[in-house]
Amino acid sequence: MVERESRSLLVHPSLWRAEELVGRTDWQILLTGVEIEELQTAAERLLQQPVESIEPAGIELPLLGPRLKQIGHDLEHGCGAAWLRGLPADLDQALLERIFWVVALHLGTPLSQSAEGERLFSVADKGYASDDPRTRGPNTNRKLSYHTDRCDVIGFCCHRQAKSGGENRIVSSMALYNEILKQRPDLLAVLCEPFYYLRHTVDGGNDKPWCQQRVFSFCEGHFAANLLRVLINRAHAHPDLPDLTAQQVEALDLVETLADEPHLHCSFRQEPGDLFFVNNWVNLHRRTEFEDWPEPDRRRHILRIWLSMPNSRPLDPLFADNYGSVEAGALRGGMKAKVEN
């Protein structure tokens, strides 16, 4: 929990700046040879099962399991991010998918990421036109703005990396809160008020056309940040919803400007086999633009999982419209699968 809900500077292990994060033991995690062997053996036994049908029961990781439990704790109570390295870079995709899925199951519950109900999602440039309704940030090669996803924790597994670019950047939301409090307390007050979000074009299973969420919020002493500006901008353009005020635009711009300050964000590049998990309530993340390889079998491919965490924090009641539940530890988030009539 943070020290106070009033407009005072936050103090918490999830509050970090770039230089501080680099040396933290809850951030960069090098898997040992025996942990990797245990994980690969468990995944190999599951090769005949469809990935998303694999359940936690029966998957035993006596060596790595306790470490994953600690990682799950640190994602909520530590810096809120974990970069797991050491897996071989040349793993077969089917095996890598099951390794990623097994690790994810030991942390939380995978959620649907599309109207089709996909829980293991492929992040790759699909080449859609900018006005194609299927277009969303993960299926382009564009730079993405700092944002959060609709889950407690998001996980990325690198299968293939781009020719150049495609770096990950993360920034502590609490550090941003403190910076804005010091520089522009008037805009911090704006960011603590609700913003309209239009339903995403790919969120076909959601019967709510829009919702409202705060960028910075508190509930029972717990801090939570949430931001997806593309949906805020779409709400602004919608004829049935109020326009953003000049102050709201200025406040959102300030968040993005500060997040890109080198002393605040951490920049790194996942390599094949790397796993990365980030708590959406305490960190914003983004990806830089990338140039891909011309050969289809070399093109950038990242696997993504959205997780609902068993040790999650309580949320502001406004999040119920988008997350389903706001109670601590509740199964929440993700996109509802579309039911065909």
Rosetta silent file (secondary structure, phi, psi, omega in degrees, C-alpha in Angstrom):
SEQUENCE: MVERESRSLLVHPSLWRAEELVGRTDWQILLTGVEIEELQTAAERLLQQPVESIEPAGIELPLLGPRLKQIGHDLEHGCGAAWLRGLPADLDQALLERIFWVVALHLGTPLSQSAEGERLFSVADKGYASDDPRTRGPNTNRKLSYHTDRCDVIGFCCHRQAKSGGENRIVSSMALYNEILKQRPDLLAVLCEPFYYLRHTVDGGNDKPWCQQRVFSFCEGHFAANLLRVLINRAHAHPDLPDLTAQQVEALDLVETLADEPHLHCSFRQEPGDLFFVNNWVNLHRRTEFEDWPEPDRRRHILRIWLSMPNSRPLDPLFADNYGSVEAGALRGGMKAKVEN
SCORE:     score description
SCORE:     0.000 S_00000001
   1 L     0.000  149.737  175.644    0.000    0.000    0.000 S_00000001
   2 L   -79.785  166.539 -173.362    1.049    3.595   -0.588 S_00000001
   3 L   -67.584  -45.528 -177.887    1.496    5.875    2.369 S_00000001
   4 L  -148.152  158.945  177.129   -1.514    8.132    1.870 S_00000001
   5 L   -90.990  -10.520 -178.779   -4.307    8.812   -0.584 S_00000001
   6 L   -72.263  170.519 -178.032   -3.938   12.578   -0.288 S_00000001
   7 L   -76.251   68.951  174.881   -2.010   14.615   -2.842 S_00000001
   8 L  -124.590  162.725 -178.443    1.392   13.921   -1.314 S_00000001
   9 L   -60.689  137.292 -178.764    4.443   12.271   -2.842 S_00000001
  10 L   -81.984  147.666  174.988    4.100    8.492   -3.106 S_00000001
  11 L  -132.618  119.602 -175.791    6.541    6.098   -1.457 S_00000001
  12 L  -170.061  151.519  176.527    6.500    2.458   -2.584 S_00000001
  13 L   -59.888  -22.443  179.043    8.808   -0.263   -4.030 S_00000001
  14 L   -78.496   -4.806  178.483    6.951    0.141   -7.359 S_00000001
  15 L   -93.409  111.894 -178.294    8.256    3.702   -7.588 S_00000001
  16 L  -143.108  162.337  171.370   11.545    3.624   -9.487 S_00000001
  17 L  -122.355  167.357 -168.295   13.584    5.595  -12.008 S_00000001
  18 H   -49.446  -53.535 -175.662   15.722    4.254  -14.841 S_00000001
  19 H   -64.422  -34.097 -178.273   19.048    3.968  -13.045 S_00000001
  20 H   -68.295  -35.624 -174.698   17.446    2.460   -9.939 S_00000001
  21 H   -69.589  -35.027 -172.675   15.698   -0.325  -11.844 S_00000001
  22 H   -55.087  -40.955 -175.621   18.817   -1.650  -13.573 S_00000001
  23 L   -92.758    4.735 -175.417   20.385   -3.038  -10.412 S_00000001
  24 L   -79.732  138.658 -177.983   17.258   -4.427   -8.739 S_00000001
  25 L   -75.960  -16.436  177.760   17.087   -8.155   -8.113 S_00000001
  26 L   -91.179   11.598 -176.178   13.317   -8.250   -8.709 S_00000001
  27 L  -111.230  -69.761  179.220   13.797   -6.919  -12.243 S_00000001
  28 E   -92.303  120.992 -173.978   16.388   -8.872  -14.261 S_00000001
  29 E  -123.466  115.037  179.139   16.103  -12.588  -13.527 S_00000001
  30 E   -95.646  116.806  179.187   18.572  -15.068  -14.992 S_00000001
  31 L   -71.263  141.325  179.258   17.194  -18.602  -15.075 S_00000001
  32 L   -82.790  165.361  179.626   19.612  -21.334  -14.010 S_00000001
  33 H   -59.554  -41.245 -178.652   20.471  -24.359  -16.116 S_00000001
  34 H   -71.760  -32.501  176.877   18.481  -26.734  -13.889 S_00000001
  35 H   -67.337  -40.339  178.896   15.447  -24.389  -13.912 S_00000001
  36 H   -66.049  -43.160  178.505   15.543  -24.232  -17.713 S_00000001
  37 H   -60.931  -43.048  179.316   15.862  -28.015  -17.975 S_00000001
  38 H   -62.611  -42.612 -178.590   12.893  -28.483  -15.626 S_00000001
  39 H   -67.053  -43.706  179.343   10.795  -26.023  -17.619 S_00000001
  40 H   -65.058  -40.594  179.093   11.667  -27.579  -20.986 S_00000001
  41 H   -62.242  -43.743  178.696   10.924  -31.082  -19.710 S_00000001
  42 H   -62.836  -40.935 -178.898    7.514  -29.992  -18.428 S_00000001
  43 H   -69.492  -37.000  179.974    6.731  -28.275  -21.756 S_00000001
  44 H   -62.789  -33.146  179.010    7.852  -31.249  -23.846 S_00000001
  45 L   -69.157  -14.669 -175.329    5.319  -33.456  -22.042 S_00000001
  46 L  -106.199    8.397 -174.165    2.578  -31.088  -23.199 S_00000001
  47 L   -64.178  -24.715 -179.274    3.424  -30.951  -26.909 S_00000001
  48 L   -85.612   -7.622  179.580    0.450  -33.136  -27.873 S_00000001
  49 L   -97.749  140.009  170.459   -2.044  -30.852  -26.100 S_00000001
  50 L   -57.584  136.186 -172.007   -3.420  -27.637  -27.612 S_00000001
  51 H   -53.208  -49.813 -172.765   -1.686  -24.848  -25.687 S_00000001
  52 H   -73.819   -5.134  176.331   -4.817  -23.137  -24.411 S_00000001
  53 H   -90.799   -7.861 -176.956   -6.264  -26.417  -23.135 S_00000001
  54 L   -74.347  127.636 -179.702   -3.378  -26.897  -20.687 S_00000001
  55 L  -108.263  158.658 -177.743   -4.466  -26.462  -17.070 S_00000001
  56 L   -61.788  -33.705 -176.430   -2.282  -25.842  -13.996 S_00000001
  57 L   -58.759  130.814  176.482   -3.134  -29.181  -12.370 S_00000001
  58 L    92.137   -8.792  177.803   -0.414  -31.741  -12.917 S_00000001
  59 L   -96.013  104.985 -176.998    2.307  -29.274  -13.952 S_00000001
  60 L  -106.497  130.088  175.680    4.951  -29.542  -11.293 S_00000001
  61 L  -129.913   75.143 -174.660    7.995  -27.278  -11.141 S_00000001
  62 L   -62.124  -26.897  179.949    9.586  -28.106   -7.770 S_00000001
  63 L   -89.221  -50.855 -176.187   12.725  -26.075   -8.545 S_00000001
  64 L   -82.140  -27.428 -175.477   11.378  -23.112  -10.506 S_00000001
  65 H   -51.477  -50.756  179.462    7.917  -23.005   -8.908 S_00000001
  66 H   -61.049  -34.297  178.430    8.969  -21.222   -5.688 S_00000001
  67 H   -68.195  -39.006  177.585   10.913  -18.670   -7.722 S_00000001
  68 H   -66.226  -35.105  176.484    7.868  -17.996   -9.896 S_00000001
  69 H   -62.376  -40.069  177.569    5.785  -17.548   -6.754 S_00000001
  70 H   -66.997  -38.091  177.411    8.250  -14.887   -5.605 S_00000001
  71 H   -62.419  -42.337  177.053    8.088  -13.218   -9.027 S_00000001
  72 H   -60.297  -39.289  176.748    4.291  -13.108   -8.731 S_00000001
  73 H   -64.767  -45.841 -176.410    4.658  -11.451   -5.332 S_00000001
  74 H   -69.082  -28.491  176.569    7.195   -8.919   -6.645 S_00000001
  75 H   -63.467  -29.943  178.949    5.019   -8.015   -9.638 S_00000001
  76 H   -94.884  -37.585 -171.568    2.429   -6.748   -7.161 S_00000001
  77 H  -112.709   -8.115  178.780    4.572   -5.614   -4.240 S_00000001
  78 L  -104.990 -137.611 -177.086    7.993   -4.958   -5.819 S_00000001
  79 L   -73.737  -15.405  176.734    9.016   -2.978   -8.896 S_00000001
  80 L    84.917   13.688  178.610    6.137   -4.468  -10.894 S_00000001
  81 E  -148.385  147.427  179.800    8.253   -5.843  -13.746 S_00000001
  82 E  -146.185  124.659  179.979   10.280   -9.005  -14.370 S_00000001
  83 E  -112.459  105.227 -176.695   12.589   -9.796  -17.306 S_00000001
  84 E   -95.135  124.574 -176.999   13.381  -13.526  -17.357 S_00000001
  85 E  -127.310  163.294  175.758   16.413  -14.502  -19.423 S_00000001
  86 L   120.045  -18.997  178.037   18.461  -17.583  -20.148 S_00000001
  87 L   -65.178  147.286  178.101   16.190  -19.747  -22.298 S_00000001
  88 L   -57.455  143.724 -177.129   17.814  -20.986  -25.541 S_00000001
  89 L   -78.693  -13.444 -173.268   17.285  -18.609  -28.456 S_00000001
  90 L  -109.103   25.067 -179.303   16.550  -21.390  -30.958 S_00000001
  91 L   -65.918  141.160  174.063   13.592  -23.083  -29.291 S_00000001
  92 L   -60.392  143.756 -176.164   10.881  -24.446  -31.577 S_00000001
  93 H   -57.948  -42.511 -178.544    7.756  -22.245  -31.530 S_00000001
  94 H   -61.351  -40.574  179.554    5.493  -25.037  -30.237 S_00000001
  95 H   -70.804  -41.315 -179.498    7.832  -25.706  -27.319 S_00000001
  96 H   -63.518  -39.984  177.842    8.325  -22.002  -26.578 S_00000001
  97 H   -58.612  -42.624 -177.719    4.553  -21.452  -26.531 S_00000001
  98 H   -73.614  -34.104  173.990    4.124  -24.165  -23.910 S_00000001
  99 H   -61.511  -48.081  179.783    7.030  -22.886  -21.822 S_00000001
 100 H   -60.801  -44.124 -178.650    5.479  -19.408  -21.831 S_00000001
 101 H   -64.373  -42.626  179.654    2.034  -20.809  -21.024 S_00000001
 102 H   -62.847  -44.287  177.794    3.353  -22.927  -18.128 S_00000001
 103 H   -61.608  -44.865 -179.305    5.164  -19.932  -16.620 S_00000001
 104 H   -61.038  -41.301  179.795    2.037  -17.789  -17.034 S_00000001
 105 H   -63.476  -28.464  178.209   -0.151  -20.415  -15.333 S_00000001
 106 H   -78.385  -12.143  178.825    2.160  -20.328  -12.328 S_00000001
 107 H  -101.118  -43.000 -175.937    1.633  -16.568  -12.047 S_00000001
 108 L  -165.500 -156.056 -177.643   -2.075  -16.058  -12.769 S_00000001
 109 E  -111.702  118.622  178.454   -5.037  -16.833  -15.031 S_00000001
 110 E   -64.091  141.204 -176.509   -4.729  -16.157  -18.798 S_00000001
 111 L  -114.952  159.169  173.673   -7.492  -13.956  -20.238 S_00000001
 112 L   -66.442  138.657  179.585   -9.119  -13.533  -23.636 S_00000001
 113 L  -115.695   10.324 -178.680   -7.421  -10.871  -25.767 S_00000001
 114 L  -159.743  169.901  176.730   -9.890  -10.687  -28.639 S_00000001
 115 L   -66.724  -17.704  177.719  -13.507  -11.210  -29.628 S_00000001
 116 L   -85.261   -6.730  177.217  -12.389  -14.659  -30.822 S_00000001
 117 L    84.660   17.314 -179.865  -11.324  -15.553  -27.296 S_00000001
 118 L   -65.871  127.870  176.449   -7.571  -15.907  -27.987 S_00000001
 119 L  -104.900  -23.325  170.368   -5.595  -16.214  -24.768 S_00000001
 120 L  -110.498  109.421 -167.961   -2.194  -16.747  -26.397 S_00000001
 121 E  -109.235  137.324  177.380   -1.895  -13.850  -28.809 S_00000001
 122 E   -92.731  123.105  176.345    0.647  -13.345  -31.605 S_00000001
 123 E   -99.024  108.325 -178.402    2.144   -9.863  -31.855 S_00000001
 124 L  -157.311  151.743  179.430    3.362   -9.425  -35.433 S_00000001
 125 L   -71.878  115.548 -179.044    3.003   -6.894  -38.240 S_00000001
 126 L   -92.430   -7.522  177.864    0.020   -8.054  -40.326 S_00000001
 127 L    74.345   20.116  178.759    0.361   -5.269  -42.898 S_00000001
 128 L   -68.184  149.154  173.693   -3.212   -3.990  -42.459 S_00000001
 129 L   -66.795  154.730 -175.642   -4.058   -0.550  -43.845 S_00000001
 130 L   -61.812  -27.018 -179.633   -4.334    2.188  -41.221 S_00000001
 131 L   -95.865    7.102  177.875   -8.123    2.424  -41.748 S_00000001
 132 L   -73.366  127.038 -178.076   -8.683   -1.349  -41.542 S_00000001
 133 L   -62.517  -16.776  178.133  -10.935   -2.065  -38.502 S_00000001
 134 L   -79.645  -10.245 -176.645   -8.753   -5.068  -37.661 S_00000001
 135 L   -70.292  129.298  171.202   -5.786   -2.776  -37.041 S_00000001
 136 L  -144.015  159.555 -173.839   -4.567   -2.520  -33.466 S_00000001
 137 H   -46.710  -45.404 -176.168   -1.136   -1.581  -32.150 S_00000001
 138 H   -63.394  -22.350 -178.081    0.193   -5.157  -31.783 S_00000001
 139 H  -104.180   28.075  172.641   -0.339   -6.017  -35.462 S_00000001
 140 L  -125.678  175.708  173.541    1.613   -3.068  -36.878 S_00000001
 141 L  -106.360   13.524 -175.220    5.292   -2.095  -36.877 S_00000001
 142 L   -76.047  157.659  168.834    4.508    1.401  -35.613 S_00000001
 143 L   -63.856  135.489  176.446    5.791    3.087  -32.494 S_00000001
 144 L  -104.013  148.124  176.793    3.201    2.693  -29.742 S_00000001
 145 L   -79.871  162.176  177.643    2.459    5.355  -27.147 S_00000001
 146 L   -61.114  133.588 -174.329    2.858    4.613  -23.432 S_00000001
 147 E  -158.959  176.824  169.507   -0.161    2.629  -22.308 S_00000001
 148 L  -124.216  160.809  176.489   -1.589   -0.174  -20.193 S_00000001
 149 L  -107.299  169.301 -172.936   -3.483   -3.286  -21.282 S_00000001
 150 L   -86.266   66.688  179.815   -6.775   -4.652  -19.939 S_00000001
 151 L  -165.481  168.815  175.514   -5.324   -7.014  -17.350 S_00000001
 152 L   -71.496  -48.517 -178.103   -3.423   -7.016  -14.075 S_00000001
 153 E  -132.647  136.237  175.548   -0.184   -8.271  -15.627 S_00000001
 154 E  -109.321  138.421  179.384    0.860   -8.528  -19.256 S_00000001
 155 E  -119.569  140.294  177.148    3.430  -11.070  -20.400 S_00000001
 156 E  -124.770  138.342  175.533    5.593  -11.055  -23.551 S_00000001
 157 E  -127.489  122.913 -177.276    7.676  -13.923  -24.927 S_00000001
 158 E   -86.723  119.010  174.382   10.102  -13.229  -27.772 S_00000001
 159 E   -93.630  -51.804  174.544   10.118  -15.864  -30.508 S_00000001
 160 E  -137.423  142.559  179.528   11.844  -13.792  -33.197 S_00000001
 161 L  -103.038  157.410 -178.562   13.132  -10.235  -33.011 S_00000001
 162 L   -68.880  167.330  175.879   12.994   -7.557  -35.735 S_00000001
 163 L   -61.224  -42.852  175.642   15.927   -6.581  -37.915 S_00000001
 164 E  -154.365  157.202  179.767   16.142   -3.323  -35.969 S_00000001
 165 E    77.808 -160.375 -179.395   14.037   -1.410  -33.444 S_00000001
 166 L    72.598   31.689  178.751   11.157   -2.911  -31.501 S_00000001
 167 L   -75.615  149.505  172.779   12.599   -1.975  -28.120 S_00000001
 168 E   -89.415  140.442  172.354   10.526   -2.262  -24.949 S_00000001
 169 E  -132.612  133.203  176.421   10.185    0.806  -22.756 S_00000001
 170 E  -129.646  152.445  178.987    8.608    0.880  -19.319 S_00000001
 171 E  -143.815  141.098  178.624    8.093    3.681  -16.832 S_00000001
 172 E   -70.980  122.750  177.693    6.859    3.671  -13.244 S_00000001
 173 H   -63.773  -33.344  178.770    3.383    5.220  -13.048 S_00000001
 174 H   -67.231  -37.524  176.523    4.118    6.230   -9.460 S_00000001
 175 H   -64.108  -39.354  177.117    7.227    8.110  -10.584 S_00000001
 176 H   -63.910  -43.648  178.323    5.084    9.926  -13.160 S_00000001
 177 H   -55.483  -48.655 -178.008    2.505   10.747  -10.478 S_00000001
 178 H   -64.581  -40.423  179.474    5.201   12.294   -8.258 S_00000001
 179 H   -63.627  -42.610 -179.210    6.743   14.277  -11.125 S_00000001
 180 H   -69.347  -37.100  176.502    3.378   15.714  -12.142 S_00000001
 181 H   -59.646  -40.684 -179.179    2.552   16.514   -8.529 S_00000001
 182 H   -73.847  -38.448 -174.120    5.789   18.514   -8.268 S_00000001
 183 H   -89.668  -44.811 -173.840    5.531   20.220  -11.663 S_00000001
 184 L  -143.031   73.825  179.823    1.799   20.617  -12.345 S_00000001
 185 H   -59.422  -26.166  177.826   -0.489   19.723   -9.438 S_00000001
 186 H   -64.917  -37.607  179.394   -3.349   21.325  -11.364 S_00000001
 187 H   -78.726  -27.261  174.251   -2.952   18.726  -14.143 S_00000001
 188 H   -61.788  -40.714  177.672   -2.591   15.899  -11.634 S_00000001
 189 H   -60.379  -37.265  178.145   -6.067   16.773  -10.389 S_00000001
 190 H   -65.718  -42.146 -177.593   -7.320   16.459  -13.985 S_00000001
 191 H   -70.271  -16.213  176.952   -5.695   13.041  -14.393 S_00000001
 192 L   -90.032   -0.743  176.124   -7.458   11.833  -11.238 S_00000001
 193 L   -99.316  159.214 -176.365  -10.843   12.589  -12.808 S_00000001
 194 E   -67.617  144.206  171.128  -12.625   10.222  -15.250 S_00000001
 195 E  -116.346  143.646  174.833  -11.855   10.178  -18.992 S_00000001
 196 E   -75.612  139.828  173.976  -14.196    8.694  -21.580 S_00000001
 197 E  -122.633  128.212  173.128  -12.962    5.578  -23.446 S_00000001
 198 E   -84.585  145.499  177.152  -14.616    4.383  -26.646 S_00000001
 199 L   -58.421  138.630  179.386  -14.905    0.624  -27.102 S_00000001
 200 L   -65.944  147.431 -179.529  -12.045   -0.763  -29.211 S_00000001
 201 L   -61.234  -27.545 -179.022  -12.919   -1.742  -32.801 S_00000001
 202 L   -93.534    1.354 -177.099  -11.759   -5.320  -32.132 S_00000001
 203 L   -91.939   58.158 -172.931  -13.695   -5.588  -28.849 S_00000001
 204 L   -69.345  -16.665  179.362  -16.767   -7.060  -30.534 S_00000001
 205 L   -87.080   -3.058 -177.673  -17.915   -9.050  -27.513 S_00000001
 206 L   -92.755  121.478 -178.172  -18.338   -5.929  -25.377 S_00000001
 207 L   -88.187    0.969  178.312  -21.901   -4.577  -25.338 S_00000001
 208 L   -95.457  121.173 -177.740  -20.845   -1.273  -23.730 S_00000001
 209 L   -69.760  -26.223  177.308  -20.114    1.417  -26.347 S_00000001
 210 E  -157.710  169.111  175.941  -17.937    3.382  -23.932 S_00000001
 211 E  -147.286  177.875  175.854  -16.781    3.595  -20.344 S_00000001
 212 E  -126.347  139.375  178.878  -15.014    6.026  -18.017 S_00000001
 213 E  -146.209  151.469  175.150  -11.688    5.510  -16.248 S_00000001
 214 E   -92.672  148.730  173.466   -9.205    7.634  -14.325 S_00000001
 215 L   -71.971  -47.306  176.602   -5.530    7.767  -15.313 S_00000001
 216 E  -117.930  131.763 -179.029   -4.500    7.878  -11.633 S_00000001
 217 E  -146.456  163.828  176.151   -6.737    6.421   -8.922 S_00000001
 218 E  -134.451  144.336  175.043   -6.711    5.117   -5.351 S_00000001
 219 E  -146.944  119.514  179.525   -8.823    2.463   -3.674 S_00000001
 220 L    52.860   37.990  178.356   -8.453    1.421   -0.034 S_00000001
 221 L    85.369   -1.093 -179.148   -4.961    2.902    0.002 S_00000001
 222 E  -100.928  131.959  177.925   -3.866    1.146   -3.192 S_00000001
 223 E   -83.183  147.309  172.162   -2.632    3.149   -6.185 S_00000001
 224 E  -151.230  133.688  175.440   -3.577    2.219   -9.758 S_00000001
 225 E  -116.897  148.026 -178.117   -2.760    3.879  -13.076 S_00000001
 226 L  -154.258  132.144 -177.391   -4.440    3.088  -16.378 S_00000001
 227 L  -157.787  127.831  168.223   -4.061    4.674  -19.810 S_00000001
 228 L  -142.492   90.508 -168.315   -4.876    3.859  -23.425 S_00000001
 229 H   -65.703  -28.817 -179.064   -4.921    7.193  -25.181 S_00000001
 230 H   -58.875  -36.043  179.735   -6.026    5.872  -28.553 S_00000001
 231 H   -79.346  -28.249  172.890   -9.439    5.010  -27.054 S_00000001
 232 H   -66.601  -43.358  179.455   -9.606    8.359  -25.244 S_00000001
 233 H   -65.164  -36.398  178.376   -8.944   10.121  -28.564 S_00000001
 234 H   -68.872  -35.405  175.310  -11.621    8.038  -30.288 S_00000001
 235 H   -64.849  -39.557  177.642  -14.091    8.982  -27.561 S_00000001
 236 H   -59.422  -37.549 -178.219  -13.165   12.641  -28.127 S_00000001
 237 H   -81.406   -9.294 -176.220  -13.986   12.235  -31.833 S_00000001
 238 L   -79.012  132.324 -175.596  -17.318   10.508  -31.144 S_00000001
 239 L   -66.119  -21.880 -177.546  -20.336   12.792  -31.705 S_00000001
 240 L   -91.092   -3.668 -176.426  -22.233   11.443  -28.673 S_00000001
 241 L  -116.819  153.073 -178.432  -19.423   12.007  -26.160 S_00000001
 242 L   -65.600  146.543  174.187  -17.971   15.227  -24.718 S_00000001
 243 L   -69.365  151.315  171.170  -14.859   16.695  -26.290 S_00000001
 244 L   -64.134  141.988  175.662  -11.644   16.628  -24.302 S_00000001
 245 L   -80.151  164.223  177.732  -10.968   19.917  -22.580 S_00000001
 246 H   -59.390  -37.950  179.306   -7.760   21.850  -23.245 S_00000001
 247 H   -67.729  -38.261  177.944   -6.593   20.916  -19.744 S_00000001
 248 H   -63.520  -43.420  177.669   -7.260   17.227  -20.341 S_00000001
 249 H   -62.373  -44.437  179.727   -5.224   17.287  -23.549 S_00000001
 250 H   -62.368  -40.118 -179.705   -2.407   19.125  -21.789 S_00000001
 251 H   -65.734  -44.638  178.712   -2.456   16.617  -18.931 S_00000001
 252 H   -64.727  -39.719  177.022   -2.312   13.600  -21.253 S_00000001
 253 H   -62.079  -38.953 -179.340    0.489   15.207  -23.254 S_00000001
 254 H   -65.087  -40.331  177.476    2.452   15.785  -20.056 S_00000001
 255 H   -57.059  -47.824 -177.017    2.188   12.092  -19.087 S_00000001
 256 H   -68.867  -37.972  178.911    3.653   11.044  -22.439 S_00000001
 257 H   -64.002  -47.074  179.874    6.361   13.723  -22.398 S_00000001
 258 H   -66.026  -39.387 -179.199    7.531   12.793  -18.918 S_00000001
 259 H   -60.264  -29.382 -179.123    7.371    9.067  -19.657 S_00000001
 260 L   -87.258    1.194  176.728    9.845    9.569  -22.492 S_00000001
 261 L   -67.966  127.278 -175.902   12.367   11.323  -20.255 S_00000001
 262 L   -57.003  -30.787 -178.024   15.541    9.147  -20.260 S_00000001
 263 L   -78.213  -10.824 -179.193   16.000    9.416  -16.489 S_00000001
 264 L  -101.781  -42.586 -174.825   12.503    8.039  -15.870 S_00000001
 265 L   -95.410  158.401  175.917   11.959    5.169  -18.312 S_00000001
 266 E  -111.121  130.225 -178.313   13.905    1.964  -18.818 S_00000001
 267 E  -116.350  133.221  178.368   14.609    0.829  -22.385 S_00000001
 268 E  -155.213  168.478 -177.551   15.643   -2.715  -23.352 S_00000001
 269 L  -127.387  116.019  174.906   15.259   -5.187  -26.192 S_00000001
 270 L   -64.824  138.849  174.298   13.911   -8.689  -25.696 S_00000001
 271 L  -110.850  160.727 -178.468   15.895  -11.352  -27.505 S_00000001
 272 L   -48.642  129.070 -178.365   14.554  -14.760  -28.598 S_00000001
 273 L    96.716  -15.636 -179.888   13.642  -16.813  -25.529 S_00000001
 274 L   -74.073  139.597  173.383   13.265  -13.814  -23.214 S_00000001
 275 E  -112.583  141.301 -179.707   10.095  -13.540  -21.112 S_00000001
 276 E  -139.312  129.446  179.003    8.897  -10.196  -19.788 S_00000001
 277 E  -125.273  139.767 -179.054    6.045   -9.507  -17.359 S_00000001
 278 E  -141.175  134.975  176.784    4.775   -6.087  -16.262 S_00000001
 279 E   -78.948  118.551 -176.505    2.103   -4.990  -13.789 S_00000001
 280 L   -69.631  -20.044 -176.240   -0.238   -2.621  -15.635 S_00000001
 281 L   -82.175  -15.924 -177.993   -1.373   -0.810  -12.476 S_00000001
 282 L  -124.395   -2.582  178.595    2.080    0.509  -11.597 S_00000001
 283 E  -139.155  143.937  165.826    3.852    0.741  -14.964 S_00000001
 284 E  -100.474  150.756  178.160    3.153    2.101  -18.428 S_00000001
 285 E  -138.596  160.215  173.584    4.853    0.395  -21.359 S_00000001
 286 E  -156.792  169.467  177.555    5.371    0.933  -25.053 S_00000001
 287 E  -121.834  141.001  175.767    7.254   -0.416  -28.065 S_00000001
 288 L   -80.921  162.570  176.740    9.440    1.553  -30.461 S_00000001
 289 L   -60.699  150.324  178.513    8.965    1.380  -34.237 S_00000001
 290 E  -136.258  155.410  172.498   10.743   -1.511  -35.915 S_00000001
 291 E  -106.919  126.183 -174.776   12.083   -2.563  -39.305 S_00000001
 292 L   -93.498  166.394  173.956   11.366   -6.199  -40.065 S_00000001
 293 L   -74.942  148.193  178.613   13.262   -8.818  -41.990 S_00000001
 294 L   -71.058  -29.112 -177.414   12.068   -9.388  -45.589 S_00000001
 295 L   -77.550  128.253 -178.283   11.929  -13.184  -45.163 S_00000001
 296 H   -55.341  -37.032 -176.262    8.599  -14.360  -43.662 S_00000001
 297 H   -80.815    2.770  176.737   10.266  -16.982  -41.455 S_00000001
 298 H  -115.572   -2.585 -172.256   12.520  -14.347  -39.866 S_00000001
 299 L   -68.964  151.055 -175.585    9.925  -11.670  -39.182 S_00000001
 300 L   -55.354  132.535 -179.615    9.402  -10.322  -35.687 S_00000001
 301 E  -145.753  115.703  178.400    7.078  -12.512  -33.601 S_00000001
 302 E  -118.017  134.150  173.930    6.211  -11.895  -29.962 S_00000001
 303 E   -92.566  142.309 -176.869    3.772  -14.025  -27.960 S_00000001
 304 E  -132.545  140.189  175.935    1.531  -12.171  -25.510 S_00000001
 305 E  -132.547  135.513  171.500   -0.572  -13.244  -22.537 S_00000001
 306 E   -99.118  133.012 -177.179   -2.905  -11.133  -20.371 S_00000001
 307 E  -120.982  136.902  164.233   -3.105  -12.302  -16.761 S_00000001
 308 E   -94.774  128.068 -171.993   -5.557  -11.820  -13.943 S_00000001
 309 L  -101.016  140.604 -178.849   -3.509  -12.154  -10.763 S_00000001
 310 L   -70.730  -17.464 -178.653   -4.619  -13.893   -7.557 S_00000001
 311 L  -111.358   28.414 -175.059   -2.861  -11.270   -5.402 S_00000001
 312 L   -71.624  163.165 -178.908   -4.159   -8.212   -7.281 S_00000001
 313 L   -85.060  158.707  170.504   -5.143   -4.903   -5.672 S_00000001
 314 L   -71.332  152.950 -175.528   -8.669   -3.494   -5.262 S_00000001
 315 L  -122.585  158.042  172.077   -9.656   -0.963   -7.925 S_00000001
 316 L   -53.693  137.164 -178.098  -11.705    2.191   -8.214 S_00000001
 317 H   -55.202  -25.184  179.731  -15.369    1.193   -8.885 S_00000001
 318 H   -60.784  -24.873 -178.008  -15.253    2.926  -12.284 S_00000001
 319 H   -72.849  -10.253 -177.601  -13.087    0.081  -13.605 S_00000001
 320 H   -59.499  -37.592 -178.533  -15.965   -2.377  -13.253 S_00000001
 321 H   -61.691  -33.262 -175.873  -17.373   -1.472  -16.686 S_00000001
 322 H  -100.293  -24.545 -174.848  -14.118   -2.428  -18.416 S_00000001
 323 H  -112.025  -11.546  178.291  -12.718   -5.102  -16.103 S_00000001
 324 L    87.296  -49.187  179.267  -15.844   -6.814  -14.784 S_00000001
 325 L  -134.845  150.657 -179.811  -14.676   -6.943  -11.171 S_00000001
 326 L  -122.806   -1.993 -178.436  -12.776   -4.523   -8.975 S_00000001
 327 L   -71.985  149.322  177.144  -12.291   -6.585   -5.803 S_00000001
 328 L   -59.335  132.690  177.804   -8.777   -7.571   -4.751 S_00000001
 329 L    76.524    2.709 -177.719   -7.815  -10.972   -6.164 S_00000001
 330 L   -74.654  151.894  171.335  -10.899  -11.178   -8.398 S_00000001
 331 L   -73.832  118.045 -172.207  -10.820  -12.767  -11.847 S_00000001
 332 L  -154.822  161.693  176.142  -11.036   -9.683  -14.059 S_00000001
 333 L    92.732 -174.634 -179.422  -10.018   -8.047  -17.310 S_00000001
 334 L    82.207  176.782  177.418   -9.649   -9.305  -20.858 S_00000001
 335 L  -106.649  136.098  176.761  -12.035   -9.078  -23.791 S_00000001
 336 L   -70.165  139.280  174.521  -15.289  -10.995  -23.874 S_00000001
 337 L   -68.295  141.493 -179.388  -15.580  -13.513  -26.672 S_00000001
 338 L   -78.320  128.982  179.332  -18.219  -12.511  -29.231 S_00000001
 339 L   -95.111  119.278 -179.847  -21.275  -14.738  -29.197 S_00000001
 340 L   -81.168  133.455  178.613  -22.666  -15.355  -32.671 S_00000001
 341 L   -80.122    0.000    0.000  -26.455  -15.378  -32.942 S_00000001
